[in-house]
């Protein structure tokens, strides 16, 4: 009698486990639905390469950490070979950065614009002309950009890949 009672409890326990585990199994035959406005995967190097197509311009972006807080560090550099509109270049570069999905933005973007005649105050003014608030980051030579302003301009990351502005296209 004791064996049949133990067996009965064992069978009942197995049935309960089977029923409960059935509640957590996903339907693996049906792939997840994709959004109609989903953006194709794009690497950071693809965004950097797009900016590099503009003579005298270079963008470098990477994941960085402030303690346990993740953010993106982006450095836009120009040489004397760059003859376009600096505000348009910043806008295009940040849009390129927003279009990649390899590195999410994290808490903020730490941005530097380096080149001849580009002090921090000029960079801050150029960003303001685009509607992007910025603050000097930790007393250094870079600026922390407001996430909401970036979302307002470029959309939720990853955003659509931008076209090169006419003001940055050089005529040969």
CNS distance restraints for C-alpha pairs under 8 A (distance, minus, plus):
assign (resid   1 and name CA) (resid   5 and name CA) 6.28 0.50 0.50
assign (resid   2 and name CA) (resid   6 and name CA) 6.22 0.50 0.50
assign (resid   3 and name CA) (resid   7 and name CA) 6.02 0.50 0.50
assign (resid   4 and name CA) (resid   8 and name CA) 5.91 0.50 0.50
assign (resid   5 and name CA) (resid   9 and name CA) 6.23 0.50 0.50
assign (resid   6 and name CA) (resid  10 and name CA) 6.13 0.50 0.50
assign (resid   7 and name CA) (resid  11 and name CA) 6.10 0.50 0.50
assign (resid   8 and name CA) (resid  12 and name CA) 6.11 0.50 0.50
assign (resid   9 and name CA) (resid  13 and name CA) 5.97 0.50 0.50
assign (resid  10 and name CA) (resid  14 and name CA) 6.14 0.50 0.50
assign (resid  11 and name CA) (resid  15 and name CA) 6.20 0.50 0.50
assign (resid  12 and name CA) (resid  16 and name CA) 6.25 0.50 0.50
assign (resid  13 and name CA) (resid  17 and name CA) 6.19 0.50 0.50
assign (resid  14 and name CA) (resid  18 and name CA) 6.06 0.50 0.50
assign (resid  15 and name CA) (resid  19 and name CA) 6.12 0.50 0.50
assign (resid  16 and name CA) (resid  20 and name CA) 6.09 0.50 0.50
assign (resid  17 and name CA) (resid  21 and name CA) 5.97 0.50 0.50
assign (resid  18 and name CA) (resid  22 and name CA) 6.10 0.50 0.50
assign (resid  19 and name CA) (resid  23 and name CA) 6.81 0.50 0.50
assign (resid  20 and name CA) (resid  24 and name CA) 7.21 0.50 0.50
assign (resid  21 and name CA) (resid  25 and name CA) 6.60 0.50 0.50
assign (resid  34 and name CA) (resid  38 and name CA) 6.91 0.50 0.50
assign (resid  39 and name CA) (resid 158 and name CA) 6.85 0.50 0.50
assign (resid  39 and name CA) (resid 159 and name CA) 6.96 0.50 0.50
assign (resid  39 and name CA) (resid 160 and name CA) 6.53 0.50 0.50
assign (resid  41 and name CA) (resid 100 and name CA) 7.07 0.50 0.50
assign (resid  41 and name CA) (resid 101 and name CA) 6.13 0.50 0.50
assign (resid  41 and name CA) (resid 102 and name CA) 7.78 0.50 0.50
assign (resid  42 and name CA) (resid  46 and name CA) 6.64 0.50 0.50
assign (resid  42 and name CA) (resid  47 and name CA) 7.78 0.50 0.50
assign (resid  42 and name CA) (resid  99 and name CA) 7.08 0.50 0.50
assign (resid  42 and name CA) (resid 100 and name CA) 4.70 0.50 0.50
assign (resid  42 and name CA) (resid 101 and name CA) 5.65 0.50 0.50
assign (resid  42 and name CA) (resid 102 and name CA) 6.68 0.50 0.50
assign (resid  43 and name CA) (resid  47 and name CA) 6.77 0.50 0.50
assign (resid  43 and name CA) (resid 100 and name CA) 5.34 0.50 0.50
assign (resid  43 and name CA) (resid 101 and name CA) 6.26 0.50 0.50
assign (resid  43 and name CA) (resid 102 and name CA) 5.12 0.50 0.50
assign (resid  44 and name CA) (resid  48 and name CA) 6.24 0.50 0.50
assign (resid  44 and name CA) (resid  61 and name CA) 7.01 0.50 0.50
assign (resid  44 and name CA) (resid  62 and name CA) 7.90 0.50 0.50
assign (resid  44 and name CA) (resid  97 and name CA) 7.05 0.50 0.50
assign (resid  44 and name CA) (resid 100 and name CA) 5.55 0.50 0.50
assign (resid  44 and name CA) (resid 101 and name CA) 7.33 0.50 0.50
assign (resid  44 and name CA) (resid 102 and name CA) 5.90 0.50 0.50
assign (resid  44 and name CA) (resid 103 and name CA) 7.02 0.50 0.50
assign (resid  45 and name CA) (resid  49 and name CA) 5.94 0.50 0.50
assign (resid  46 and name CA) (resid  50 and name CA) 6.26 0.50 0.50
assign (resid  46 and name CA) (resid 100 and name CA) 7.71 0.50 0.50
assign (resid  47 and name CA) (resid  51 and name CA) 6.62 0.50 0.50
assign (resid  47 and name CA) (resid  93 and name CA) 7.93 0.50 0.50
assign (resid  47 and name CA) (resid  96 and name CA) 5.05 0.50 0.50
assign (resid  47 and name CA) (resid  97 and name CA) 5.93 0.50 0.50
assign (resid  47 and name CA) (resid  99 and name CA) 7.28 0.50 0.50
assign (resid  47 and name CA) (resid 100 and name CA) 6.47 0.50 0.50
assign (resid  48 and name CA) (resid  52 and name CA) 6.25 0.50 0.50
assign (resid  48 and name CA) (resid  58 and name CA) 7.07 0.50 0.50
assign (resid  48 and name CA) (resid  59 and name CA) 5.20 0.50 0.50
assign (resid  48 and name CA) (resid  60 and name CA) 6.22 0.50 0.50
assign (resid  48 and name CA) (resid  61 and name CA) 7.56 0.50 0.50
assign (resid  48 and name CA) (resid  96 and name CA) 7.56 0.50 0.50
assign (resid  48 and name CA) (resid  97 and name CA) 7.77 0.50 0.50
assign (resid  49 and name CA) (resid  53 and name CA) 6.53 0.50 0.50
assign (resid  50 and name CA) (resid  54 and name CA) 7.72 0.50 0.50
assign (resid  50 and name CA) (resid  96 and name CA) 7.49 0.50 0.50
assign (resid  51 and name CA) (resid  57 and name CA) 6.42 0.50 0.50
assign (resid  51 and name CA) (resid  58 and name CA) 6.04 0.50 0.50
assign (resid  51 and name CA) (resid  59 and name CA) 6.21 0.50 0.50
assign (resid  51 and name CA) (resid  92 and name CA) 7.77 0.50 0.50
assign (resid  51 and name CA) (resid  93 and name CA) 6.22 0.50 0.50
assign (resid  51 and name CA) (resid  96 and name CA) 7.57 0.50 0.50
assign (resid  52 and name CA) (resid  56 and name CA) 7.66 0.50 0.50
assign (resid  52 and name CA) (resid  57 and name CA) 5.56 0.50 0.50
assign (resid  52 and name CA) (resid  58 and name CA) 5.02 0.50 0.50
assign (resid  52 and name CA) (resid  59 and name CA) 6.95 0.50 0.50
assign (resid  53 and name CA) (resid  57 and name CA) 7.64 0.50 0.50
assign (resid  54 and name CA) (resid  82 and name CA) 7.62 0.50 0.50
assign (resid  54 and name CA) (resid 168 and name CA) 6.84 0.50 0.50
assign (resid  54 and name CA) (resid 169 and name CA) 7.20 0.50 0.50
assign (resid  55 and name CA) (resid  81 and name CA) 6.07 0.50 0.50
assign (resid  55 and name CA) (resid  82 and name CA) 5.62 0.50 0.50
assign (resid  56 and name CA) (resid  78 and name CA) 5.27 0.50 0.50
assign (resid  56 and name CA) (resid  79 and name CA) 4.94 0.50 0.50
assign (resid  56 and name CA) (resid  80 and name CA) 6.67 0.50 0.50
assign (resid  56 and name CA) (resid  81 and name CA) 4.52 0.50 0.50
assign (resid  56 and name CA) (resid  82 and name CA) 4.29 0.50 0.50
assign (resid  56 and name CA) (resid  83 and name CA) 7.97 0.50 0.50
assign (resid  57 and name CA) (resid  76 and name CA) 7.22 0.50 0.50
assign (resid  57 and name CA) (resid  77 and name CA) 5.79 0.50 0.50
assign (resid  57 and name CA) (resid  78 and name CA) 4.60 0.50 0.50
assign (resid  57 and name CA) (resid  79 and name CA) 6.77 0.50 0.50
assign (resid  57 and name CA) (resid  82 and name CA) 6.32 0.50 0.50
assign (resid  58 and name CA) (resid  76 and name CA) 5.73 0.50 0.50
assign (resid  58 and name CA) (resid  77 and name CA) 5.14 0.50 0.50
assign (resid  58 and name CA) (resid  78 and name CA) 6.40 0.50 0.50
assign (resid  59 and name CA) (resid  74 and name CA) 6.99 0.50 0.50
assign (resid  59 and name CA) (resid  75 and name CA) 5.70 0.50 0.50
assign (resid  59 and name CA) (resid  76 and name CA) 4.51 0.50 0.50
assign (resid  59 and name CA) (resid  77 and name CA) 6.36 0.50 0.50
assign (resid  59 and name CA) (resid  93 and name CA) 7.05 0.50 0.50
assign (resid  60 and name CA) (resid  74 and name CA) 5.64 0.50 0.50
assign (resid  60 and name CA) (resid  75 and name CA) 5.25 0.50 0.50
assign (resid  60 and name CA) (resid  76 and name CA) 6.58 0.50 0.50
assign (resid  61 and name CA) (resid  72 and name CA) 6.80 0.50 0.50
assign (resid  61 and name CA) (resid  73 and name CA) 5.59 0.50 0.50
assign (resid  61 and name CA) (resid  74 and name CA) 4.28 0.50 0.50
assign (resid  61 and name CA) (resid  75 and name CA) 6.43 0.50 0.50
assign (resid  61 and name CA) (resid  97 and name CA) 7.68 0.50 0.50
assign (resid  62 and name CA) (resid  72 and name CA) 5.71 0.50 0.50
assign (resid  62 and name CA) (resid  73 and name CA) 5.54 0.50 0.50
assign (resid  62 and name CA) (resid  74 and name CA) 6.70 0.50 0.50
assign (resid  62 and name CA) (resid 103 and name CA) 7.13 0.50 0.50
assign (resid  63 and name CA) (resid  70 and name CA) 7.01 0.50 0.50
assign (resid  63 and name CA) (resid  71 and name CA) 6.02 0.50 0.50
assign (resid  63 and name CA) (resid  72 and name CA) 4.79 0.50 0.50
assign (resid  63 and name CA) (resid  73 and name CA) 6.34 0.50 0.50
assign (resid  63 and name CA) (resid 103 and name CA) 6.36 0.50 0.50
assign (resid  64 and name CA) (resid  70 and name CA) 5.95 0.50 0.50
assign (resid  64 and name CA) (resid  71 and name CA) 5.42 0.50 0.50
assign (resid  64 and name CA) (resid  72 and name CA) 5.69 0.50 0.50
assign (resid  64 and name CA) (resid  73 and name CA) 6.22 0.50 0.50
assign (resid  65 and name CA) (resid  69 and name CA) 5.49 0.50 0.50
assign (resid  65 and name CA) (resid  70 and name CA) 4.65 0.50 0.50
assign (resid  65 and name CA) (resid  71 and name CA) 6.03 0.50 0.50
assign (resid  66 and name CA) (resid  70 and name CA) 6.49 0.50 0.50
assign (resid  66 and name CA) (resid  71 and name CA) 7.60 0.50 0.50
assign (resid  69 and name CA) (resid 106 and name CA) 7.62 0.50 0.50
assign (resid  69 and name CA) (resid 107 and name CA) 6.83 0.50 0.50
assign (resid  70 and name CA) (resid 105 and name CA) 7.96 0.50 0.50
assign (resid  70 and name CA) (resid 106 and name CA) 5.13 0.50 0.50
assign (resid  70 and name CA) (resid 107 and name CA) 6.14 0.50 0.50
assign (resid  71 and name CA) (resid 104 and name CA) 7.96 0.50 0.50
assign (resid  71 and name CA) (resid 105 and name CA) 5.78 0.50 0.50
assign (resid  71 and name CA) (resid 106 and name CA) 4.46 0.50 0.50
assign (resid  71 and name CA) (resid 107 and name CA) 5.27 0.50 0.50
assign (resid  71 and name CA) (resid 108 and name CA) 5.20 0.50 0.50
assign (resid  71 and name CA) (resid 109 and name CA) 5.90 0.50 0.50
assign (resid  71 and name CA) (resid 110 and name CA) 7.36 0.50 0.50
assign (resid  72 and name CA) (resid 103 and name CA) 7.51 0.50 0.50
assign (resid  72 and name CA) (resid 104 and name CA) 7.57 0.50 0.50
assign (resid  72 and name CA) (resid 105 and name CA) 5.56 0.50 0.50
assign (resid  72 and name CA) (resid 106 and name CA) 6.68 0.50 0.50
assign (resid  72 and name CA) (resid 108 and name CA) 6.55 0.50 0.50
assign (resid  72 and name CA) (resid 109 and name CA) 4.81 0.50 0.50
assign (resid  72 and name CA) (resid 110 and name CA) 6.11 0.50 0.50
assign (resid  73 and name CA) (resid 109 and name CA) 5.82 0.50 0.50
assign (resid  73 and name CA) (resid 110 and name CA) 4.69 0.50 0.50
assign (resid  73 and name CA) (resid 111 and name CA) 6.05 0.50 0.50
assign (resid  74 and name CA) (resid 109 and name CA) 7.02 0.50 0.50
assign (resid  74 and name CA) (resid 110 and name CA) 6.12 0.50 0.50
assign (resid  74 and name CA) (resid 111 and name CA) 4.92 0.50 0.50
assign (resid  74 and name CA) (resid 112 and name CA) 6.43 0.50 0.50
assign (resid  75 and name CA) (resid 111 and name CA) 5.78 0.50 0.50
assign (resid  75 and name CA) (resid 112 and name CA) 4.71 0.50 0.50
assign (resid  75 and name CA) (resid 113 and name CA) 5.99 0.50 0.50
assign (resid  75 and name CA) (resid 114 and name CA) 7.33 0.50 0.50
assign (resid  76 and name CA) (resid  90 and name CA) 7.59 0.50 0.50
assign (resid  76 and name CA) (resid  93 and name CA) 7.53 0.50 0.50
assign (resid  76 and name CA) (resid 111 and name CA) 7.70 0.50 0.50
assign (resid  76 and name CA) (resid 112 and name CA) 6.09 0.50 0.50
assign (resid  76 and name CA) (resid 113 and name CA) 4.80 0.50 0.50
assign (resid  76 and name CA) (resid 114 and name CA) 6.18 0.50 0.50
assign (resid  77 and name CA) (resid 113 and name CA) 5.76 0.50 0.50
assign (resid  77 and name CA) (resid 114 and name CA) 4.61 0.50 0.50
assign (resid  77 and name CA) (resid 115 and name CA) 5.68 0.50 0.50
assign (resid  78 and name CA) (resid  82 and name CA) 6.09 0.50 0.50
assign (resid  78 and name CA) (resid 113 and name CA) 7.89 0.50 0.50
assign (resid  78 and name CA) (resid 114 and name CA) 6.31 0.50 0.50
assign (resid  78 and name CA) (resid 115 and name CA) 4.86 0.50 0.50
assign (resid  78 and name CA) (resid 116 and name CA) 7.43 0.50 0.50
assign (resid  79 and name CA) (resid 115 and name CA) 5.82 0.50 0.50
assign (resid  79 and name CA) (resid 116 and name CA) 6.77 0.50 0.50
assign (resid  80 and name CA) (resid 115 and name CA) 7.98 0.50 0.50
assign (resid  80 and name CA) (resid 116 and name CA) 7.00 0.50 0.50
assign (resid  84 and name CA) (resid  88 and name CA) 7.85 0.50 0.50
assign (resid  84 and name CA) (resid  89 and name CA) 7.47 0.50 0.50
assign (resid  84 and name CA) (resid 167 and name CA) 6.24 0.50 0.50
assign (resid  84 and name CA) (resid 168 and name CA) 5.27 0.50 0.50
assign (resid  85 and name CA) (resid  89 and name CA) 6.29 0.50 0.50
assign (resid  85 and name CA) (resid 167 and name CA) 6.50 0.50 0.50
assign (resid  85 and name CA) (resid 168 and name CA) 6.83 0.50 0.50
assign (resid  86 and name CA) (resid  90 and name CA) 6.21 0.50 0.50
assign (resid  86 and name CA) (resid 126 and name CA) 7.52 0.50 0.50
assign (resid  87 and name CA) (resid  91 and name CA) 6.13 0.50 0.50
assign (resid  87 and name CA) (resid 126 and name CA) 5.43 0.50 0.50
assign (resid  87 and name CA) (resid 127 and name CA) 7.17 0.50 0.50
assign (resid  87 and name CA) (resid 129 and name CA) 7.55 0.50 0.50
assign (resid  87 and name CA) (resid 130 and name CA) 7.31 0.50 0.50
assign (resid  88 and name CA) (resid  92 and name CA) 6.00 0.50 0.50
assign (resid  88 and name CA) (resid 165 and name CA) 7.13 0.50 0.50
assign (resid  88 and name CA) (resid 167 and name CA) 7.26 0.50 0.50
assign (resid  88 and name CA) (resid 168 and name CA) 7.29 0.50 0.50
assign (resid  89 and name CA) (resid  93 and name CA) 5.93 0.50 0.50
assign (resid  89 and name CA) (resid 168 and name CA) 7.06 0.50 0.50
assign (resid  90 and name CA) (resid  94 and name CA) 6.07 0.50 0.50
assign (resid  90 and name CA) (resid 126 and name CA) 7.95 0.50 0.50
assign (resid  90 and name CA) (resid 127 and name CA) 7.60 0.50 0.50
assign (resid  91 and name CA) (resid  95 and name CA) 6.09 0.50 0.50
assign (resid  91 and name CA) (resid 130 and name CA) 7.23 0.50 0.50
assign (resid  92 and name CA) (resid  96 and name CA) 6.11 0.50 0.50
assign (resid  92 and name CA) (resid 162 and name CA) 7.07 0.50 0.50
assign (resid  92 and name CA) (resid 164 and name CA) 6.93 0.50 0.50
assign (resid  92 and name CA) (resid 165 and name CA) 7.36 0.50 0.50
assign (resid  93 and name CA) (resid  97 and name CA) 6.19 0.50 0.50
assign (resid  94 and name CA) (resid  98 and name CA) 6.11 0.50 0.50
assign (resid  95 and name CA) (resid  99 and name CA) 6.23 0.50 0.50
assign (resid  95 and name CA) (resid 154 and name CA) 6.03 0.50 0.50
assign (resid  95 and name CA) (resid 159 and name CA) 7.72 0.50 0.50
assign (resid  95 and name CA) (resid 161 and name CA) 7.28 0.50 0.50
assign (resid  95 and name CA) (resid 162 and name CA) 6.26 0.50 0.50
assign (resid  96 and name CA) (resid 100 and name CA) 6.89 0.50 0.50
assign (resid  96 and name CA) (resid 161 and name CA) 6.32 0.50 0.50
assign (resid  96 and name CA) (resid 162 and name CA) 6.44 0.50 0.50
assign (resid  98 and name CA) (resid 105 and name CA) 8.00 0.50 0.50
assign (resid  98 and name CA) (resid 154 and name CA) 6.69 0.50 0.50
assign (resid  98 and name CA) (resid 157 and name CA) 5.45 0.50 0.50
assign (resid  98 and name CA) (resid 158 and name CA) 5.51 0.50 0.50
assign (resid  98 and name CA) (resid 159 and name CA) 5.56 0.50 0.50
assign (resid  98 and name CA) (resid 160 and name CA) 7.92 0.50 0.50
assign (resid  99 and name CA) (resid 157 and name CA) 6.56 0.50 0.50
assign (resid  99 and name CA) (resid 158 and name CA) 4.76 0.50 0.50
assign (resid  99 and name CA) (resid 159 and name CA) 4.47 0.50 0.50
assign (resid  99 and name CA) (resid 160 and name CA) 5.43 0.50 0.50
assign (resid  99 and name CA) (resid 161 and name CA) 5.15 0.50 0.50
assign (resid  99 and name CA) (resid 162 and name CA) 7.66 0.50 0.50
assign (resid 100 and name CA) (resid 157 and name CA) 7.61 0.50 0.50
assign (resid 100 and name CA) (resid 158 and name CA) 5.62 0.50 0.50
assign (resid 100 and name CA) (resid 159 and name CA) 7.47 0.50 0.50
assign (resid 101 and name CA) (resid 157 and name CA) 7.15 0.50 0.50
assign (resid 101 and name CA) (resid 158 and name CA) 5.36 0.50 0.50
assign (resid 104 and name CA) (resid 157 and name CA) 7.20 0.50 0.50
assign (resid 104 and name CA) (resid 158 and name CA) 7.87 0.50 0.50
assign (resid 105 and name CA) (resid 109 and name CA) 6.48 0.50 0.50
assign (resid 105 and name CA) (resid 157 and name CA) 7.46 0.50 0.50
assign (resid 107 and name CA) (resid 147 and name CA) 7.57 0.50 0.50
assign (resid 108 and name CA) (resid 144 and name CA) 6.64 0.50 0.50
assign (resid 108 and name CA) (resid 145 and name CA) 6.33 0.50 0.50
assign (resid 108 and name CA) (resid 146 and name CA) 6.78 0.50 0.50
assign (resid 108 and name CA) (resid 147 and name CA) 5.89 0.50 0.50
assign (resid 109 and name CA) (resid 144 and name CA) 5.79 0.50 0.50
assign (resid 109 and name CA) (resid 145 and name CA) 5.46 0.50 0.50
assign (resid 109 and name CA) (resid 146 and name CA) 7.71 0.50 0.50
assign (resid 109 and name CA) (resid 147 and name CA) 7.52 0.50 0.50
assign (resid 110 and name CA) (resid 137 and name CA) 7.27 0.50 0.50
assign (resid 110 and name CA) (resid 142 and name CA) 6.30 0.50 0.50
assign (resid 110 and name CA) (resid 143 and name CA) 5.48 0.50 0.50
assign (resid 110 and name CA) (resid 144 and name CA) 4.57 0.50 0.50
assign (resid 110 and name CA) (resid 145 and name CA) 6.35 0.50 0.50
assign (resid 111 and name CA) (resid 142 and name CA) 5.41 0.50 0.50
assign (resid 111 and name CA) (resid 143 and name CA) 5.08 0.50 0.50
assign (resid 111 and name CA) (resid 144 and name CA) 6.27 0.50 0.50
assign (resid 111 and name CA) (resid 145 and name CA) 7.02 0.50 0.50
assign (resid 112 and name CA) (resid 123 and name CA) 7.79 0.50 0.50
assign (resid 112 and name CA) (resid 141 and name CA) 6.84 0.50 0.50
assign (resid 112 and name CA) (resid 142 and name CA) 4.63 0.50 0.50
assign (resid 112 and name CA) (resid 143 and name CA) 6.32 0.50 0.50
assign (resid 113 and name CA) (resid 118 and name CA) 6.76 0.50 0.50
assign (resid 113 and name CA) (resid 120 and name CA) 7.73 0.50 0.50
assign (resid 113 and name CA) (resid 123 and name CA) 6.27 0.50 0.50
assign (resid 113 and name CA) (resid 142 and name CA) 7.79 0.50 0.50
assign (resid 114 and name CA) (resid 118 and name CA) 5.97 0.50 0.50
assign (resid 114 and name CA) (resid 119 and name CA) 7.70 0.50 0.50
assign (resid 118 and name CA) (resid 122 and name CA) 5.79 0.50 0.50
assign (resid 118 and name CA) (resid 123 and name CA) 6.45 0.50 0.50
assign (resid 119 and name CA) (resid 123 and name CA) 6.52 0.50 0.50
assign (resid 120 and name CA) (resid 124 and name CA) 6.17 0.50 0.50
assign (resid 120 and name CA) (resid 141 and name CA) 6.33 0.50 0.50
assign (resid 120 and name CA) (resid 142 and name CA) 7.22 0.50 0.50
assign (resid 120 and name CA) (resid 143 and name CA) 7.96 0.50 0.50
assign (resid 121 and name CA) (resid 125 and name CA) 6.22 0.50 0.50
assign (resid 122 and name CA) (resid 126 and name CA) 6.14 0.50 0.50
assign (resid 123 and name CA) (resid 127 and name CA) 6.17 0.50 0.50
assign (resid 124 and name CA) (resid 128 and name CA) 6.17 0.50 0.50
assign (resid 124 and name CA) (resid 134 and name CA) 6.44 0.50 0.50
assign (resid 124 and name CA) (resid 135 and name CA) 7.90 0.50 0.50
assign (resid 124 and name CA) (resid 143 and name CA) 7.57 0.50 0.50
assign (resid 125 and name CA) (resid 129 and name CA) 6.23 0.50 0.50
assign (resid 126 and name CA) (resid 130 and name CA) 6.71 0.50 0.50
assign (resid 127 and name CA) (resid 131 and name CA) 6.51 0.50 0.50
assign (resid 127 and name CA) (resid 132 and name CA) 5.17 0.50 0.50
assign (resid 127 and name CA) (resid 133 and name CA) 6.89 0.50 0.50
assign (resid 127 and name CA) (resid 134 and name CA) 7.30 0.50 0.50
assign (resid 128 and name CA) (resid 132 and name CA) 5.09 0.50 0.50
assign (resid 128 and name CA) (resid 133 and name CA) 5.93 0.50 0.50
assign (resid 128 and name CA) (resid 134 and name CA) 7.66 0.50 0.50
assign (resid 131 and name CA) (resid 149 and name CA) 6.81 0.50 0.50
assign (resid 132 and name CA) (resid 145 and name CA) 6.79 0.50 0.50
assign (resid 132 and name CA) (resid 146 and name CA) 6.61 0.50 0.50
assign (resid 132 and name CA) (resid 149 and name CA) 5.27 0.50 0.50
assign (resid 132 and name CA) (resid 150 and name CA) 6.92 0.50 0.50
assign (resid 133 and name CA) (resid 145 and name CA) 6.01 0.50 0.50
assign (resid 133 and name CA) (resid 146 and name CA) 5.55 0.50 0.50
assign (resid 133 and name CA) (resid 149 and name CA) 6.89 0.50 0.50
assign (resid 134 and name CA) (resid 143 and name CA) 5.76 0.50 0.50
assign (resid 134 and name CA) (resid 144 and name CA) 5.34 0.50 0.50
assign (resid 134 and name CA) (resid 145 and name CA) 4.58 0.50 0.50
assign (resid 134 and name CA) (resid 146 and name CA) 6.15 0.50 0.50
assign (resid 135 and name CA) (resid 143 and name CA) 5.27 0.50 0.50
assign (resid 135 and name CA) (resid 144 and name CA) 5.24 0.50 0.50
assign (resid 135 and name CA) (resid 145 and name CA) 6.86 0.50 0.50
assign (resid 136 and name CA) (resid 140 and name CA) 6.69 0.50 0.50
assign (resid 136 and name CA) (resid 141 and name CA) 7.17 0.50 0.50
assign (resid 136 and name CA) (resid 142 and name CA) 6.00 0.50 0.50
assign (resid 136 and name CA) (resid 143 and name CA) 4.49 0.50 0.50
assign (resid 136 and name CA) (resid 144 and name CA) 6.21 0.50 0.50
assign (resid 137 and name CA) (resid 141 and name CA) 7.31 0.50 0.50
assign (resid 137 and name CA) (resid 142 and name CA) 5.59 0.50 0.50
assign (resid 137 and name CA) (resid 143 and name CA) 5.06 0.50 0.50
assign (resid 137 and name CA) (resid 144 and name CA) 5.52 0.50 0.50
assign (resid 145 and name CA) (resid 149 and name CA) 7.82 0.50 0.50
assign (resid 145 and name CA) (resid 150 and name CA) 7.69 0.50 0.50
assign (resid 146 and name CA) (resid 150 and name CA) 6.58 0.50 0.50
assign (resid 147 and name CA) (resid 151 and name CA) 6.20 0.50 0.50
assign (resid 148 and name CA) (resid 152 and name CA) 6.05 0.50 0.50
assign (resid 149 and name CA) (resid 153 and name CA) 6.20 0.50 0.50
assign (resid 150 and name CA) (resid 154 and name CA) 5.86 0.50 0.50
assign (resid 150 and name CA) (resid 155 and name CA) 7.21 0.50 0.50
assign (resid 151 and name CA) (resid 155 and name CA) 4.50 0.50 0.50
assign (resid 151 and name CA) (resid 156 and name CA) 5.38 0.50 0.50
assign (resid 151 and name CA) (resid 157 and name CA) 7.55 0.50 0.50
assign (resid 154 and name CA) (resid 159 and name CA) 6.16 0.50 0.50
assign (resid 154 and name CA) (resid 160 and name CA) 7.86 0.50 0.50
assign (resid 155 and name CA) (resid 159 and name CA) 5.58 0.50 0.50
assign (resid 164 and name CA) (resid 168 and name CA) 6.77 0.50 0.50
assign (resid 164 and name CA) (resid 169 and name CA) 7.14 0.50 0.50
assign (resid 165 and name CA) (resid 169 and name CA) 6.91 0.50 0.50
